[in-house]
Amino acid sequence: MISLGGLGEIGKNMTVFEYGEDMIIVDCGLSFPTDDMLGIDLVIPDITYLTQNKDRIRGIVLTHGHEDHIGALPYILKELNVPVYGTQLTIALVENKLIEHKMMNTTTRIVVKQGDTIKLGSSFKIEFIRSNHSIADAVMLGIWTPVGTLIHTGDFKVDYTPIRGSVLDLHRLAELGKQGVLALLADSTNVGKLGHNPSERKVGETIDKVFNQYKDRRIMVATFASNIDRVQQVITAAHKHNRKVAVLGRSMVNIVRTANELGYLDIPEKTLIESNQINRYKDEELVTIMTGSQGEPMAALSRMAFSEHKQIDLKPGDVIVLSSTPIPGNEKTVSKVVNELAKKGTIIVREDTHVSGHATQEELKLIHALVRPKYFIPVHGEYRHLQQHTELAVELGMEKENTMILSIGDVLEMNAEGCKVVGRVPSGQVLVDGLGVGDVGNVVLRDRKLLSQDGLIMVVMTLERDSKAVVSGPDVISRGFVYVREAEPLMNEAKRVVQRSLDHCQDQGIVSWSEIKSVVKDDLRTFIWQKTRRNPIILPIIMEI
Amino acid sequence: MISLGGLGEIGKNMTVFEYGEDMIIVDCGLSFPTDDMLGIDLVIPDITYLTQNKDRIRGIVLTHGHEDHIGALPYILKELNVPVYGTQLTIALVENKLIEHKMMNTTTRIVVKQGDTIKLGSSFKIEFIRSNHSIADAVMLGIWTPVGTLIHTGDFKVDYTPIRGSVLDLHRLAELGKQGVLALLADSTNVGKLGHNPSERKVGETIDKVFNQYKDRRIMVATFASNIDRVQQVITAAHKHNRKVAVLGRSMVNIVRTANELGYLDIPEKTLIESNQINRYKDEELVTIMTGSQGEPMAALSRMAFSEHKQIDLKPGDVIVLSSTPIPGNEKTVSKVVNELAKKGTIIVREDTHVSGHATQEELKLIHALVRPKYFIPVHGEYRHLQQHTELAVELGMEKENTMILSIGDVLEMNAEGCKVVGRVPSGQVLVDGLGVGDVGNVVLRDRKLLSQDGLIMVVMTLERDSKAVVSGPDVISRGFVYVREAEPLMNEAKRVVQRSLDHCQDQGIVSWSEIKSVVKDDLRTFIWQKTRRNPIILPIIMEI
C-alpha cells in the first residue's frame, strides 16, 4: 500500500494498492492551494510512480464524488488512461468534469451499485460497501487480496436515519470483521471531536423550525453544492410550507440538475423555479438554495452580501440560513460575509444548521470494534489527526506496533506475518495554474511571494557594446513598490545611485554584463533599504547596441 | 464622540471625545494587516481629523498596554505631540516603543494609578477605574463632561480572583450607576459567547496539574508575551516544583523584564536563568516560557517545531503547553505548528490552558446592570458583535433607540435630551510598510496582488528615436510567471509575437511610444492568455537612442 496523498494533509486523497503485477488506485482527489501557493488554482498528487508503472494499473476505484476524492481525475487520466469505477452519482459528477475537459470519448467509466463486487486484475476483488457521508452514494471499499482483506472507509459518518437509503452497512462490516480483516484504513478528519454526530435529519428539523418561525419572510439557505440530502431537506420543507425553490450559484445548479436527473432528489412538481422568475413571487412564497456558505467571494451569498447579485437584493428581515460551519482557514472570510449580511439587517440563522460528514470518536470506535483489523492505518488527516487516531485504536485494544502512521510515498508491505515500511516512491504535490500543470515550482512561488511583499524595481539602460558607455537610460520603473506620487523624488535619487554605480564600473574597468548588473543591484538594494526598509526585487536590464 | 477605529473591526481602537474647545483621545491602537494587504506591516487609524484640530487636543488617555490600544502611538505622536496618560505598566510599554522610535525626549508621559482622577482642559475629568483584563494594570475610564458622565470600559473581563489586585471596581461602577451615567461604551469582542469566563487562576490549576503529571519531563509553556499574570503562574508553579525558568522570544524577554522591574512579577531569587544556561539543567529542573502560541513563524515555539531554534532541540516526551487559543484567522498557522510538534513526539497540552481577556455575556450583563446608562454604544467589535451587543442591551431593558451602532468617522452628539449622529469626519486606515506610513495605497496593493497571482513579463527594446526601428531587442523577461526551463519555447514565441506587433506598428505608421506600448501589451496579453490561461502584468519598456 502506498499513499500518494491525504496523509499529513486534508485533501488530494489517493491510495495505491499493489500485489504482484496488479495495481489499483483508490480515489484521485485534489486539494486547494494553501496561502503560500500564490496564484495557484489547485493542487494534485505527484503520480510519477504511477506513470512509471502504467501497464500494471487495473483501474481507479472511487469512494464518493467530493473534489478531494475525484478532482484530480481529469489531470491524472491525461497521463494514465485507465478505467474508472464508482457508484452512479460519483460517476455522474466525474462525467461533468470529463465533459469540461473534452475527455468523455477517451475515458472508460463503469457504474457500480452499493453491494457490488468487481474483480481487478488477477489479484484484487473490490466490494462497494454502503456508507454514509455528506454526499449521496458514498461507499467504503472491501479489498480482497491474496494476503488478506483490507477495508478502506473513504470519508464516512454513521447516520442511523439518513435522508436517502439507510445506515452504512454495519452487518457487512460485522461479517467481514468476523471473517478476519488484515488492515483497516479509516478516515481521521474528525478524530479530535468527542461523541457522535447528529443525524442529517436534525438539520431538517432546524430548517422546518425556521420555516415555521418566519412565515412571512423570504428564506435563503446557503450550503455546500454537493450536499444533495441537505438540498432535499430544504425542498421538502419548502413544499410543506407552500414555497417555491430557486437554486442559485453555478455549481449548485449543476449538481442539483445531475442529482435530479439520476433520481437522487425528490422534487414535487412545480416546486423549482428559474432564478429569473424570483421577482414574480412574494417573500413568503419563496426559498432560495445557494452556494457561498464558506464565504467564497464569487459565490451567490457573497455577491448578495456585497450587493453584487443580479437577481436578489437583500433587504432587512430576509432570513439567511448558513447551513455549514467554516472549514478551518475560512473563518475570516465567513465573518466578513456575516458582517455584511448583518449590516443589511438580515436575520442570520447559524445554530444547529449543519452536521459534519466525518465520523467523530464514538463512530470511529464502532467501526474499529466491528472490523477488528490486524493492522490499522489512519488516513485522511493531518499528522495530529493520524496520531490521535492511532491512540484511539490503541485505547480500543490494538497493539501499538500494529498501527502505522505513514507519510505519502511510504511503501507499506503487509501480510499475515507482518507489516512494515520497506521503501519510498516519488510523491508530493503538483501545482495547477491555469493550463499549466507542474510548471509553477518553488522558484516561481518564491518570486511571487517577494513580488507580493514589496513589489519590484526595474533598472533599464542601453549600453554601447564595446565601450560600455551609457547610450540611453538608466531608467528606473517600479510596480507594487510605492505610490507613484510619493515615489518621484525617490526614483530620481535611485537613478543617480545607478548612474554612480555605472561610473564606478567604468572607473574600475568592470566590463562583464553580469558584474555590472550585480554592482547596480547591490548598490540600489542598499539605497532602497536605507530609505524605506523595504526589499523589492531589483531587476537590472541592460540592452546593448 | 467620534470613533476613529475599533468599530466594525477588531483592532486599532481609538475614540475621540470633544466638548467646546476641548478634545481628548482614548487609546491609540494598531491593527494587523488582513490577507489582502500584501507586504504591509501594520495598520493605524487615519487621523486627518485630529491633525486639523491639533490645538484642541488635551491628551491621549490609555486603558491598557496591548498593541491594539497603544501600538499606533509612535506614528500618531509624530503628527500630534500631546501628553499621554496611563497606568504604570501601560506607560512603561509605551516607553519601550518610544525608545525604539527615539521619541522619549519629545513625548510627555504621565503615570496615573487606578482610582486617580485627572482634569483635561476645562471640560473633561477622567477617572481611572480598576479593571480586569489579560494584561495587568488595565482600567476603565469614567469621563465627566458638562452634559453628563460617560463610562468607557476599554477591554475588560470580570475576574473575582485575579492573580494581582482584586476584581474590577464594581463598587465604583455601582456608585456611578446610582449617580446617573449618560452613556456606556463597552467592549463587544466576546458578546457571542455564553456564560462567564473562568478566572485566570483556573489556568494556574491546569499548569500545576501538568507539573505534577510530568515530573520527569521538560515542560515548555507558550503564551502571549503581554500576559504577565500567566507568566507569574508559570513562575509560581516552577518555584513550587523546584524548576528554573528560562524566558524565550524577544517580546517575551522585553515584557518580562519591564514587568519585573516595575514589580508586576513576583520572581523568587535564582528562579530565572538565561537562555544560554538551559543546557546546564536536566529536563526535570527546567521550564521555559515563550512566545509563539499563535503559530507566528518567527517566534520561539515555531522555530523549535521546525528545528530552527538555537538553544532548544525538541525531543520525544517534551511537554508543550499551548496557553492560548488561536485568534480567528490563525487556526491554520497554529495547526501547522501543532503537526510539527506532534511529529517530534512531544506531548501537547491544550485543554483548560487559556481563558479569554474579554467579557462574555453574563459579565457584560453585570456591567450594564451596574452602570444603567441612558445611552449605550457598543465598541471594540466587528459589525455582528456590535449588533449582538445592542440586542443584549435591549434584552436587559434598554430602549432600542438609545442604543447606537456607529461606524468609524460618525460624529455622535449627545446630552440628556438626546443622542444622534450629526455628521462625519475623515476616517479610515493608514498602511505602514517599512518606514513608509501611508505611501502604500490601493494602486500599489492591486499591483502586488496581480504580481502575486501570475507574476509579470517585461518586454524590453531599444528603438531608434526617429525611425522607430528596432536597434536592440525585443527581449522578454519574466518573474513569478512560469518555471524558466518550461518557459524558454514560450518566451521565444512571445518574442516573435512582439516582433510582429512592432512590424505592424511600422506598417501602420504608428509612431507614438504610448501607442506602440499599448499594441505590444495587448497582443502579448492575448497570446499569453491563450497559451496559459494566465494574466501576468505585462510591462513594455522602450528605450530610445
Chai-1 contact restraints between the chains, C-beta under 6 A:
chainA,res_idxA,chainB,res_idxB,connection_type,confidence,min_distance_angstrom,max_distance_angstrom,comment,restraint_id
A,L38,B,S452,contact,1.0,0.0,6.0,A-B,restraint_1
A,G39,B,Q453,contact,1.0,0.0,6.0,A-B,restraint_2
A,G39,B,D454,contact,1.0,0.0,6.0,A-B,restraint_3
A,P328,B,E331,contact,1.0,0.0,6.0,A-B,restraint_4
A,P328,B,K332,contact,1.0,0.0,6.0,A-B,restraint_5
A,G329,B,K332,contact,1.0,0.0,6.0,A-B,restraint_6
A,E331,B,P328,contact,1.0,0.0,6.0,A-B,restraint_7
A,K332,B,G329,contact,1.0,0.0,6.0,A-B,restraint_8
A,V338,B,R384,contact,1.0,0.0,6.0,A-B,restraint_9
A,N339,B,E382,contact,1.0,0.0,6.0,A-B,restraint_10
A,N339,B,Y383,contact,1.0,0.0,6.0,A-B,restraint_11
A,N339,B,R384,contact,1.0,0.0,6.0,A-B,restraint_12
A,A342,B,Y383,contact,1.0,0.0,6.0,A-B,restraint_13
A,A342,B,R384,contact,1.0,0.0,6.0,A-B,restraint_14
A,A342,B,Q387,contact,1.0,0.0,6.0,A-B,restraint_15
A,K343,B,Y383,contact,1.0,0.0,6.0,A-B,restraint_16
A,E382,B,N339,contact,1.0,0.0,6.0,A-B,restraint_17
A,Y383,B,N339,contact,1.0,0.0,6.0,A-B,restraint_18
A,Y383,B,A342,contact,1.0,0.0,6.0,A-B,restraint_19
A,Y383,B,K343,contact,1.0,0.0,6.0,A-B,restraint_20
A,R384,B,V338,contact,1.0,0.0,6.0,A-B,restraint_21
A,R384,B,N339,contact,1.0,0.0,6.0,A-B,restraint_22
A,R384,B,A342,contact,1.0,0.0,6.0,A-B,restraint_23
A,Q387,B,A342,contact,1.0,0.0,6.0,A-B,restraint_24
A,G434,B,T532,contact,1.0,0.0,6.0,A-B,restraint_25
A,G434,B,R533,contact,1.0,0.0,6.0,A-B,restraint_26
A,G434,B,R534,contact,1.0,0.0,6.0,A-B,restraint_27
A,L435,B,T532,contact,1.0,0.0,6.0,A-B,restraint_28
A,L435,B,R533,contact,1.0,0.0,6.0,A-B,restraint_29
A,G436,B,T532,contact,1.0,0.0,6.0,A-B,restraint_30
A,D439,B,V482,contact,1.0,0.0,6.0,A-B,restraint_31
A,D439,B,Y483,contact,1.0,0.0,6.0,A-B,restraint_32
A,D439,B,E486,contact,1.0,0.0,6.0,A-B,restraint_33
A,G441,B,Y483,contact,1.0,0.0,6.0,A-B,restraint_34
A,V444,B,G480,contact,1.0,0.0,6.0,A-B,restraint_35
A,V444,B,Y483,contact,1.0,0.0,6.0,A-B,restraint_36
A,D447,B,R479,contact,1.0,0.0,6.0,A-B,restraint_37
A,D447,B,G480,contact,1.0,0.0,6.0,A-B,restraint_38
A,R448,B,S452,contact,1.0,0.0,6.0,A-B,restraint_39
A,R448,B,G455,contact,1.0,0.0,6.0,A-B,restraint_40
A,R448,B,G480,contact,1.0,0.0,6.0,A-B,restraint_41
A,L451,B,L451,contact,1.0,0.0,6.0,A-B,restraint_42
A,L451,B,G480,contact,1.0,0.0,6.0,A-B,restraint_43
A,S452,B,L38,contact,1.0,0.0,6.0,A-B,restraint_44
A,S452,B,R448,contact,1.0,0.0,6.0,A-B,restraint_45
A,S452,B,S452,contact,1.0,0.0,6.0,A-B,restraint_46
A,Q453,B,G39,contact,1.0,0.0,6.0,A-B,restraint_47
A,D454,B,G39,contact,1.0,0.0,6.0,A-B,restraint_48
A,G455,B,R448,contact,1.0,0.0,6.0,A-B,restraint_49
A,V460,B,I541,contact,1.0,0.0,6.0,A-B,restraint_50
A,T462,B,T462,contact,1.0,0.0,6.0,A-B,restraint_51
A,T462,B,M543,contact,1.0,0.0,6.0,A-B,restraint_52
A,V471,B,I545,contact,1.0,0.0,6.0,A-B,restraint_53
A,S472,B,M543,contact,1.0,0.0,6.0,A-B,restraint_54
A,S472,B,I545,contact,1.0,0.0,6.0,A-B,restraint_55
A,G473,B,M543,contact,1.0,0.0,6.0,A-B,restraint_56
A,R479,B,D447,contact,1.0,0.0,6.0,A-B,restraint_57
A,G480,B,V444,contact,1.0,0.0,6.0,A-B,restraint_58
A,G480,B,D447,contact,1.0,0.0,6.0,A-B,restraint_59
A,G480,B,R448,contact,1.0,0.0,6.0,A-B,restraint_60
A,G480,B,L451,contact,1.0,0.0,6.0,A-B,restraint_61
A,V482,B,D439,contact,1.0,0.0,6.0,A-B,restraint_62
A,Y483,B,D439,contact,1.0,0.0,6.0,A-B,restraint_63
A,Y483,B,G441,contact,1.0,0.0,6.0,A-B,restraint_64
A,Y483,B,V444,contact,1.0,0.0,6.0,A-B,restraint_65
A,E486,B,D439,contact,1.0,0.0,6.0,A-B,restraint_66
A,T532,B,G434,contact,1.0,0.0,6.0,A-B,restraint_67
A,T532,B,L435,contact,1.0,0.0,6.0,A-B,restraint_68
A,T532,B,G436,contact,1.0,0.0,6.0,A-B,restraint_69
A,R533,B,G434,contact,1.0,0.0,6.0,A-B,restraint_70
A,R533,B,L435,contact,1.0,0.0,6.0,A-B,restraint_71
A,R534,B,G434,contact,1.0,0.0,6.0,A-B,restraint_72
A,I541,B,V460,contact,1.0,0.0,6.0,A-B,restraint_73
A,M543,B,T462,contact,1.0,0.0,6.0,A-B,restraint_74
A,M543,B,S472,contact,1.0,0.0,6.0,A-B,restraint_75
A,M543,B,G473,contact,1.0,0.0,6.0,A-B,restraint_76
A,I545,B,V471,contact,1.0,0.0,6.0,A-B,restraint_77
A,I545,B,S472,contact,1.0,0.0,6.0,A-B,restraint_78
